[in-house]
Amino acid sequence: MAESYKHLDIKTDLYFSLLGDDQYADIEKTVGRTRTDVLAEINGHTVAIEIQYTPIPIKSIVRRMQEHTAEGHHTLWLIPEETLVQAGRVRNLNWVAFIQRLQEGCLFLPDTDSRKVIPARVDNSLIFSKGEIIAGKRKILDKIEAIDLGDLDFKVGEFGLNVVTYSSWLDSYGEILE
């Protein structure tokens, strides 16, 4: 299946932006048995950046991340907002929920400035009564301002996979829920 122009634009903009900042970057790099969109070095970590517009089987997500982890790389999934929101509604996509869980509750959207990403979450909006959650409504996309790639956190996550997350936002997000 051929890539869309939007996918190609994000990938090449990110690649040339990293090169322009004198950072290591490679495009369409083979890692293990997979081919990653962009392979880059960020804060001393080699990161396989996957830009995902279309549905992907969860087994493929895990396989790619296992390949990246086996080579000592972390995986950063970028999911464009138009993949998540269609006709004004946030879509219920199992593969997106899985990536959010793997990245310790965080998704990343590409930003217009290719050296930045937008941390986000897909959550249920909740109905409260007397301080208790009584029901869930439709899903919402909760996002914050774009952050520099250098602000990302690199961890070994669930299933022993090397993941990328943004703890600063998630920590404050957790405090709101407490």
Order of alpha helices (4+ residues) and beta strands (2+ residues): alpha-beta-beta-beta-alpha-beta-alpha-beta-beta-alpha-beta-beta-beta-beta-beta-beta-alpha
